[in-house]
Amino acid sequence: MKCSVCGKEIETTFLGKINGNYVKSAGKAYSVCSSCFKVNKETIKTKINK
């Protein structure tokens, strides 16, 4: 799975869960890596909606 902000591959655990977070915007859930999630959430939403 790739990060919706930077495009890097997100690592997963052995159970298939991502080492990151999901951000909901406009009714959809986008996967975001942990390094991008450290940025303000509003900044992430504006980058996803572009």
KOLPA-285428 format. One line per 10 residues: number of its first residue (from 1); their letters; for each residue x, y, z of C-alpha. Coordinates in Angstrom, 3 decimals, padded with zeros to 6 digits. Layout:
% KOLPA-285428
NUM = A = X,Y,Z ~ ...
% end
This chain:
% KOLPA-285428
1 = MKCSVCGKEI = 000.000,000.000,000.000 ~ 001.298,003.468,-000.841 ~ 001.060,006.734,001.074 ~ -001.483,009.134,-000.440 ~ 000.707,012.155,000.340 ~ 004.307,011.230,-000.523 ~ 003.815,008.042,-002.549 ~ 006.230,005.907,-000.519 ~ 005.440,002.284,000.211 ~ 003.924,001.866,003.706
11 = ETTFLGKING = 005.290,-001.018,005.756 ~ 002.824,-003.608,007.049 ~ 002.821,-005.870,010.078 ~ 002.690,-009.635,009.806 ~ -001.099,-009.443,010.228 ~ -001.449,-007.118,007.241 ~ -002.050,-003.898,009.189 ~ -000.240,-000.760,008.026 ~ 002.371,001.093,010.068 ~ 000.617,004.385,009.545
21 = NYVKSAGKAY = -002.818,005.937,009.785 ~ -005.935,006.490,007.759 ~ -007.236,010.012,007.133 ~ -010.838,010.521,006.060 ~ -011.499,013.252,003.535 ~ -014.553,013.747,001.328 ~ -016.054,010.435,002.430 ~ -012.997,008.329,001.522 ~ -010.252,006.902,003.709 ~ -006.698,007.541,002.547
31 = SVCSSCFKVN = -003.635,005.750,003.898 ~ -000.872,007.991,005.220 ~ 002.582,006.895,006.412 ~ 003.665,007.747,009.928 ~ 006.249,010.327,008.811 ~ 003.641,012.282,006.805 ~ 001.096,011.996,009.617 ~ 003.376,014.025,011.901 ~ 002.436,017.037,009.760 ~ -000.745,018.947,010.648
41 = KETIKTKINK = -003.861,016.987,009.613 ~ -005.353,019.949,007.743 ~ -002.211,020.145,005.598 ~ -002.567,016.461,004.751 ~ -006.201,016.900,003.726 ~ -005.338,019.763,001.366 ~ -002.565,017.700,-000.255 ~ -004.912,014.699,-000.717 ~ -007.704,016.747,-002.278 ~ -005.435,018.172,-005.025
% end
